[in-house]
């Protein structure tokens, strides 16, 4: 089972609303999963793929470290 299919099943089993869920990843596949599931996508640089490749997937947000994460999730109504 793919990562996206597992996440979809988990969200359904736990009654998680896509609009109130986000995914953070360092590869374009996480951005694509987020898009397919209606989640907020946050790409973090410095991982397996280049920043330009991560940006090409068009995530909702790009961060370079986790210190940049809090203002983003707060702007989306988390915390």
Backbone as XML, in Angstrom:
<?xml version="1.0"?>
<chain id="A" units="angstrom">
  <residue number="1" name="UNK">
    <atom name="N" x="0.841" y="-1.174" z="0.000"/>
    <atom name="CA" x="0.000" y="0.000" z="0.000"/>
    <atom name="C" x="0.891" y="1.243" z="0.000"/>
  </residue>
  <residue number="2" name="UNK">
    <atom name="N" x="0.547" y="2.208" z="-0.803"/>
    <atom name="CA" x="1.357" y="3.422" z="-0.908"/>
    <atom name="C" x="1.215" y="4.289" z="0.343"/>
  </residue>
  <residue number="3" name="UNK">
    <atom name="N" x="2.143" y="5.209" z="0.490"/>
    <atom name="CA" x="2.109" y="6.147" z="1.621"/>
    <atom name="C" x="0.819" y="6.968" z="1.594"/>
  </residue>
  <residue number="4" name="UNK">
    <atom name="N" x="0.422" y="7.419" z="0.417"/>
    <atom name="CA" x="-0.804" y="8.200" z="0.294"/>
    <atom name="C" x="-2.040" y="7.395" z="0.653"/>
  </residue>
  <residue number="5" name="UNK">
    <atom name="N" x="-2.101" y="6.153" z="0.214"/>
    <atom name="CA" x="-3.239" y="5.286" z="0.525"/>
    <atom name="C" x="-3.305" y="4.988" z="2.020"/>
  </residue>
  <residue number="6" name="UNK">
    <atom name="N" x="-2.152" y="4.766" z="2.631"/>
    <atom name="CA" x="-2.125" y="4.516" z="4.083"/>
    <atom name="C" x="-2.611" y="5.748" z="4.846"/>
  </residue>
  <residue number="7" name="UNK">
    <atom name="N" x="-2.166" y="6.927" z="4.400"/>
    <atom name="CA" x="-2.584" y="8.158" z="5.070"/>
    <atom name="C" x="-4.080" y="8.388" z="4.884"/>
  </residue>
  <residue number="8" name="UNK">
    <atom name="N" x="-4.575" y="8.163" z="3.688"/>
    <atom name="CA" x="-6.021" y="8.329" z="3.431"/>
    <atom name="C" x="-6.819" y="7.413" z="4.364"/>
  </residue>
  <residue number="9" name="UNK">
    <atom name="N" x="-6.405" y="6.159" z="4.456"/>
    <atom name="CA" x="-7.109" y="5.205" z="5.309"/>
    <atom name="C" x="-7.043" y="5.649" z="6.777"/>
  </residue>
  <residue number="10" name="UNK">
    <atom name="N" x="-5.872" y="6.073" z="7.228"/>
    <atom name="CA" x="-5.711" y="6.539" z="8.609"/>
    <atom name="C" x="-6.635" y="7.720" z="8.885"/>
  </residue>
  <residue number="11" name="UNK">
    <atom name="N" x="-6.688" y="8.665" z="7.955"/>
    <atom name="CA" x="-7.537" y="9.841" z="8.139"/>
    <atom name="C" x="-9.006" y="9.448" z="8.193"/>
  </residue>
  <residue number="12" name="UNK">
    <atom name="N" x="-9.412" y="8.511" z="7.352"/>
    <atom name="CA" x="-10.803" y="8.053" z="7.360"/>
    <atom name="C" x="-11.128" y="7.328" z="8.659"/>
  </residue>
  <residue number="13" name="UNK">
    <atom name="N" x="-10.237" y="6.466" z="9.099"/>
    <atom name="CA" x="-10.472" y="5.691" z="10.320"/>
    <atom name="C" x="-10.529" y="6.583" z="11.561"/>
  </residue>
  <residue number="14" name="UNK">
    <atom name="N" x="-9.834" y="7.709" z="11.520"/>
    <atom name="CA" x="-9.779" y="8.608" z="12.678"/>
    <atom name="C" x="-10.589" y="9.885" z="12.486"/>
  </residue>
  <residue number="15" name="UNK">
    <atom name="N" x="-11.409" y="9.891" z="11.429"/>
    <atom name="CA" x="-12.300" y="11.009" z="11.142"/>
    <atom name="C" x="-11.567" y="12.350" z="11.152"/>
  </residue>
  <residue number="16" name="UNK">
    <atom name="N" x="-10.428" y="12.410" z="10.452"/>
    <atom name="CA" x="-9.640" y="13.639" z="10.370"/>
    <atom name="C" x="-10.072" y="14.455" z="9.161"/>
  </residue>
  <residue number="17" name="UNK">
    <atom name="N" x="-10.302" y="15.719" z="9.377"/>
    <atom name="CA" x="-10.723" y="16.646" z="8.336"/>
    <atom name="C" x="-9.494" y="17.104" z="7.537"/>
  </residue>
  <residue number="18" name="UNK">
    <atom name="N" x="-9.477" y="16.933" z="6.220"/>
    <atom name="CA" x="-8.319" y="17.356" z="5.421"/>
    <atom name="C" x="-7.966" y="18.831" z="5.581"/>
  </residue>
  <residue number="19" name="UNK">
    <atom name="N" x="-8.964" y="19.691" z="5.751"/>
    <atom name="CA" x="-8.702" y="21.120" z="5.889"/>
    <atom name="C" x="-7.992" y="21.459" z="7.194"/>
  </residue>
  <residue number="20" name="UNK">
    <atom name="N" x="-8.029" y="20.545" z="8.141"/>
    <atom name="CA" x="-7.363" y="20.807" z="9.416"/>
    <atom name="C" x="-6.145" y="19.902" z="9.603"/>
  </residue>
  <residue number="21" name="UNK">
    <atom name="N" x="-5.586" y="19.481" z="8.477"/>
    <atom name="CA" x="-4.445" y="18.563" z="8.511"/>
    <atom name="C" x="-3.370" y="19.071" z="7.563"/>
  </residue>
  <residue number="22" name="UNK">
    <atom name="N" x="-2.116" y="18.890" z="7.936"/>
    <atom name="CA" x="-1.026" y="19.260" z="7.037"/>
    <atom name="C" x="-0.007" y="18.143" z="7.005"/>
  </residue>
  <residue number="23" name="UNK">
    <atom name="N" x="0.808" y="18.165" z="5.964"/>
    <atom name="CA" x="1.879" y="17.189" z="5.825"/>
    <atom name="C" x="3.173" y="17.945" z="5.571"/>
  </residue>
  <residue number="24" name="UNK">
    <atom name="N" x="4.218" y="17.525" z="6.245"/>
    <atom name="CA" x="5.543" y="18.103" z="6.070"/>
    <atom name="C" x="6.424" y="17.023" z="5.467"/>
  </residue>
  <residue number="25" name="UNK">
    <atom name="N" x="7.108" y="17.352" z="4.391"/>
    <atom name="CA" x="7.972" y="16.373" z="3.762"/>
    <atom name="C" x="9.134" y="17.019" z="3.045"/>
  </residue>
  <residue number="26" name="UNK">
    <atom name="N" x="10.110" y="16.201" z="2.718"/>
    <atom name="CA" x="11.285" y="16.714" z="2.014"/>
    <atom name="C" x="11.373" y="16.197" z="0.584"/>
  </residue>
  <residue number="27" name="UNK">
    <atom name="N" x="10.274" y="15.598" z="0.098"/>
    <atom name="CA" x="10.256" y="15.095" z="-1.267"/>
    <atom name="C" x="8.950" y="15.507" z="-1.950"/>
  </residue>
  <residue number="28" name="UNK">
    <atom name="N" x="8.950" y="15.647" z="-3.271"/>
    <atom name="CA" x="7.732" y="16.029" z="-3.990"/>
    <atom name="C" x="6.566" y="15.063" z="-3.774"/>
  </residue>
  <residue number="29" name="UNK">
    <atom name="N" x="6.850" y="13.816" z="-3.485"/>
    <atom name="CA" x="5.755" y="12.856" z="-3.281"/>
    <atom name="C" x="4.847" y="13.290" z="-2.132"/>
  </residue>
  <residue number="30" name="UNK">
    <atom name="N" x="5.413" y="13.872" z="-1.074"/>
    <atom name="CA" x="4.573" y="14.339" z="0.031"/>
    <atom name="C" x="3.682" y="15.503" z="-0.398"/>
  </residue>
  <residue number="31" name="UNK">
    <atom name="N" x="4.201" y="16.380" z="-1.225"/>
    <atom name="CA" x="3.386" y="17.482" z="-1.746"/>
    <atom name="C" x="2.251" y="16.933" z="-2.590"/>
  </residue>
  <residue number="32" name="UNK">
    <atom name="N" x="2.538" y="15.942" z="-3.408"/>
    <atom name="CA" x="1.503" y="15.341" z="-4.261"/>
    <atom name="C" x="0.451" y="14.621" z="-3.417"/>
  </residue>
  <residue number="33" name="UNK">
    <atom name="N" x="0.883" y="13.935" z="-2.377"/>
    <atom name="CA" x="-0.069" y="13.278" z="-1.478"/>
    <atom name="C" x="-0.972" y="14.323" z="-0.843"/>
  </residue>
  <residue number="34" name="UNK">
    <atom name="N" x="-0.382" y="15.396" z="-0.356"/>
    <atom name="CA" x="-1.169" y="16.469" z="0.263"/>
    <atom name="C" x="-2.195" y="17.014" z="-0.719"/>
  </residue>
  <residue number="35" name="UNK">
    <atom name="N" x="-1.780" y="17.273" z="-1.925"/>
    <atom name="CA" x="-2.693" y="17.809" z="-2.939"/>
    <atom name="C" x="-3.838" y="16.824" z="-3.191"/>
  </residue>
  <residue number="36" name="UNK">
    <atom name="N" x="-3.524" y="15.547" z="-3.323"/>
    <atom name="CA" x="-4.552" y="14.532" z="-3.601"/>
    <atom name="C" x="-5.530" y="14.363" z="-2.451"/>
  </residue>
  <residue number="37" name="UNK">
    <atom name="N" x="-5.075" y="14.583" z="-1.230"/>
    <atom name="CA" x="-5.931" y="14.401" z="-0.057"/>
    <atom name="C" x="-6.548" y="15.705" z="0.444"/>
  </residue>
  <residue number="38" name="UNK">
    <atom name="N" x="-6.191" y="16.826" z="-0.178"/>
    <atom name="CA" x="-6.731" y="18.117" z="0.236"/>
    <atom name="C" x="-6.081" y="18.678" z="1.482"/>
  </residue>
  <residue number="39" name="UNK">
    <atom name="N" x="-4.828" y="18.298" z="1.737"/>
    <atom name="CA" x="-4.094" y="18.743" z="2.918"/>
    <atom name="C" x="-3.238" y="19.964" z="2.592"/>
  </residue>
  <residue number="40" name="UNK">
    <atom name="N" x="-2.818" y="20.660" z="3.600"/>
    <atom name="CA" x="-1.843" y="21.737" z="3.455"/>
    <atom name="C" x="-0.474" y="21.083" z="3.314"/>
  </residue>
  <residue number="41" name="UNK">
    <atom name="N" x="0.289" y="21.489" z="2.318"/>
    <atom name="CA" x="1.609" y="20.884" z="2.092"/>
    <atom name="C" x="2.721" y="21.852" z="2.488"/>
  </residue>
  <residue number="42" name="UNK">
    <atom name="N" x="3.654" y="21.319" z="3.254"/>
    <atom name="CA" x="4.819" y="22.093" z="3.683"/>
    <atom name="C" x="6.055" y="21.289" z="3.295"/>
  </residue>
  <residue number="43" name="UNK">
    <atom name="N" x="6.866" y="21.861" z="2.443"/>
    <atom name="CA" x="8.091" y="21.198" z="2.002"/>
    <atom name="C" x="9.269" y="21.772" z="2.787"/>
  </residue>
  <residue number="44" name="UNK">
    <atom name="N" x="10.096" y="20.883" z="3.316"/>
    <atom name="CA" x="11.287" y="21.330" z="4.043"/>
    <atom name="C" x="12.515" y="21.007" z="3.203"/>
  </residue>
  <residue number="45" name="UNK">
    <atom name="N" x="13.380" y="21.992" z="3.051"/>
    <atom name="CA" x="14.582" y="21.822" z="2.234"/>
    <atom name="C" x="15.667" y="21.095" z="3.015"/>
  </residue>
  <residue number="46" name="UNK">
    <atom name="N" x="16.695" y="20.712" z="2.304"/>
    <atom name="CA" x="17.831" y="20.062" z="2.946"/>
    <atom name="C" x="17.696" y="18.560" z="3.030"/>
  </residue>
  <residue number="47" name="UNK">
    <atom name="N" x="16.681" y="18.021" z="2.401"/>
    <atom name="CA" x="16.462" y="16.583" z="2.437"/>
    <atom name="C" x="17.087" y="15.884" z="1.253"/>
  </residue>
  <residue number="48" name="UNK">
    <atom name="N" x="16.429" y="14.856" z="0.797"/>
    <atom name="CA" x="16.948" y="14.001" z="-0.260"/>
    <atom name="C" x="17.012" y="14.686" z="-1.619"/>
  </residue>
  <residue number="49" name="UNK">
    <atom name="N" x="16.042" y="15.553" z="-1.917"/>
    <atom name="CA" x="15.991" y="16.207" z="-3.228"/>
    <atom name="C" x="16.374" y="17.677" z="-3.107"/>
  </residue>
  <residue number="50" name="UNK">
    <atom name="N" x="16.692" y="18.282" z="-4.231"/>
    <atom name="CA" x="17.091" y="19.692" z="-4.239"/>
    <atom name="C" x="15.900" y="20.596" z="-3.932"/>
  </residue>
  <residue number="51" name="UNK">
    <atom name="N" x="16.200" y="21.799" z="-3.480"/>
    <atom name="CA" x="15.145" y="22.767" z="-3.208"/>
    <atom name="C" x="14.355" y="23.092" z="-4.469"/>
  </residue>
  <residue number="52" name="UNK">
    <atom name="N" x="15.032" y="23.213" z="-5.599"/>
    <atom name="CA" x="14.322" y="23.535" z="-6.842"/>
    <atom name="C" x="13.347" y="22.424" z="-7.229"/>
  </residue>
  <residue number="53" name="UNK">
    <atom name="N" x="13.717" y="21.200" z="-6.994"/>
    <atom name="CA" x="12.815" y="20.076" z="-7.295"/>
    <atom name="C" x="11.629" y="20.079" z="-6.322"/>
  </residue>
  <residue number="54" name="UNK">
    <atom name="N" x="11.890" y="20.381" z="-5.074"/>
    <atom name="CA" x="10.792" y="20.482" z="-4.103"/>
    <atom name="C" x="9.835" y="21.601" z="-4.480"/>
  </residue>
  <residue number="55" name="UNK">
    <atom name="N" x="10.383" y="22.756" z="-4.854"/>
    <atom name="CA" x="9.541" y="23.897" z="-5.245"/>
    <atom name="C" x="8.746" y="23.609" z="-6.513"/>
  </residue>
  <residue number="56" name="UNK">
    <atom name="N" x="9.321" y="22.831" z="-7.421"/>
    <atom name="CA" x="8.636" y="22.505" z="-8.673"/>
    <atom name="C" x="7.335" y="21.738" z="-8.424"/>
  </residue>
  <residue number="57" name="UNK">
    <atom name="N" x="7.245" y="21.042" z="-7.299"/>
    <atom name="CA" x="6.020" y="20.324" z="-6.951"/>
    <atom name="C" x="4.920" y="21.267" z="-6.473"/>
  </residue>
  <residue number="58" name="UNK">
    <atom name="N" x="5.281" y="22.542" z="-6.233"/>
    <atom name="CA" x="4.351" y="23.593" z="-5.832"/>
    <atom name="C" x="3.649" y="23.313" z="-4.492"/>
  </residue>
  <residue number="59" name="UNK">
    <atom name="N" x="4.445" y="23.115" z="-3.439"/>
    <atom name="CA" x="3.827" y="22.973" z="-2.116"/>
    <atom name="C" x="3.206" y="24.294" z="-1.683"/>
  </residue>
  <residue number="60" name="UNK">
    <atom name="N" x="2.342" y="24.240" z="-0.703"/>
    <atom name="CA" x="1.732" y="25.470" z="-0.186"/>
    <atom name="C" x="2.770" y="26.361" z="0.490"/>
  </residue>
  <residue number="61" name="UNK">
    <atom name="N" x="3.760" y="25.722" z="1.129"/>
    <atom name="CA" x="4.804" y="26.459" z="1.838"/>
    <atom name="C" x="6.129" y="25.720" z="1.688"/>
  </residue>
  <residue number="62" name="UNK">
    <atom name="N" x="7.226" y="26.486" z="1.692"/>
    <atom name="CA" x="8.579" y="25.918" z="1.703"/>
    <atom name="C" x="9.293" y="26.498" z="2.914"/>
  </residue>
  <residue number="63" name="UNK">
    <atom name="N" x="9.874" y="25.612" z="3.716"/>
    <atom name="CA" x="10.644" y="26.073" z="4.869"/>
    <atom name="C" x="12.048" y="25.485" z="4.782"/>
  </residue>
  <residue number="64" name="UNK">
    <atom name="N" x="12.981" y="26.127" z="5.467"/>
    <atom name="CA" x="14.369" y="25.654" z="5.473"/>
    <atom name="C" x="14.731" y="24.994" z="6.794"/>
  </residue>
  <residue number="65" name="UNK">
    <atom name="N" x="13.922" y="25.244" z="7.820"/>
    <atom name="CA" x="14.138" y="24.598" z="9.121"/>
    <atom name="C" x="12.825" y="24.629" z="9.890"/>
  </residue>
  <residue number="66" name="UNK">
    <atom name="N" x="12.772" y="23.867" z="10.959"/>
    <atom name="CA" x="11.518" y="23.754" z="11.703"/>
    <atom name="C" x="11.149" y="25.011" z="12.480"/>
  </residue>
  <residue number="67" name="UNK">
    <atom name="N" x="12.077" y="25.931" z="12.663"/>
    <atom name="CA" x="11.758" y="27.190" z="13.330"/>
    <atom name="C" x="10.781" y="28.018" z="12.495"/>
  </residue>
  <residue number="68" name="UNK">
    <atom name="N" x="10.742" y="27.782" z="11.203"/>
    <atom name="CA" x="9.833" y="28.500" z="10.309"/>
    <atom name="C" x="8.432" y="27.906" z="10.302"/>
  </residue>
  <residue number="69" name="UNK">
    <atom name="N" x="8.255" y="26.773" z="10.929"/>
    <atom name="CA" x="6.985" y="26.050" z="10.873"/>
    <atom name="C" x="5.882" y="26.686" z="11.714"/>
  </residue>
  <residue number="70" name="UNK">
    <atom name="N" x="6.179" y="27.098" z="12.916"/>
    <atom name="CA" x="5.147" y="27.591" z="13.837"/>
    <atom name="C" x="4.318" y="28.736" z="13.254"/>
  </residue>
  <residue number="71" name="UNK">
    <atom name="N" x="4.928" y="29.772" z="12.672"/>
    <atom name="CA" x="4.093" y="30.842" z="12.125"/>
    <atom name="C" x="3.162" y="30.365" z="11.002"/>
  </residue>
  <residue number="72" name="UNK">
    <atom name="N" x="3.598" y="29.399" z="10.238"/>
    <atom name="CA" x="2.757" y="28.878" z="9.149"/>
    <atom name="C" x="1.541" y="28.152" z="9.709"/>
  </residue>
  <residue number="73" name="UNK">
    <atom name="N" x="1.768" y="27.249" z="10.632"/>
    <atom name="CA" x="0.626" y="26.499" z="11.171"/>
    <atom name="C" x="-0.299" y="27.413" z="11.979"/>
  </residue>
  <residue number="74" name="UNK">
    <atom name="N" x="0.267" y="28.405" z="12.638"/>
    <atom name="CA" x="-0.568" y="29.373" z="13.355"/>
    <atom name="C" x="-1.430" y="30.176" z="12.367"/>
  </residue>
  <residue number="75" name="UNK">
    <atom name="N" x="-0.866" y="30.537" z="11.230"/>
    <atom name="CA" x="-1.627" y="31.291" z="10.222"/>
    <atom name="C" x="-2.788" y="30.473" z="9.649"/>
  </residue>
  <residue number="76" name="UNK">
    <atom name="N" x="-2.668" y="29.159" z="9.717"/>
    <atom name="CA" x="-3.739" y="28.271" z="9.248"/>
    <atom name="C" x="-4.706" y="27.903" z="10.368"/>
  </residue>
  <residue number="77" name="UNK">
    <atom name="N" x="-4.532" y="28.519" z="11.542"/>
    <atom name="CA" x="-5.473" y="28.300" z="12.625"/>
    <atom name="C" x="-5.117" y="27.168" z="13.580"/>
  </residue>
  <residue number="78" name="UNK">
    <atom name="N" x="-3.913" y="26.620" z="13.455"/>
    <atom name="CA" x="-3.477" y="25.597" z="14.395"/>
    <atom name="C" x="-2.820" y="26.298" z="15.581"/>
  </residue>
  <residue number="79" name="UNK">
    <atom name="N" x="-2.968" y="25.771" z="16.732"/>
    <atom name="CA" x="-2.375" y="26.278" z="17.976"/>
    <atom name="C" x="-2.970" y="27.610" z="18.322"/>
  </residue>
</chain>
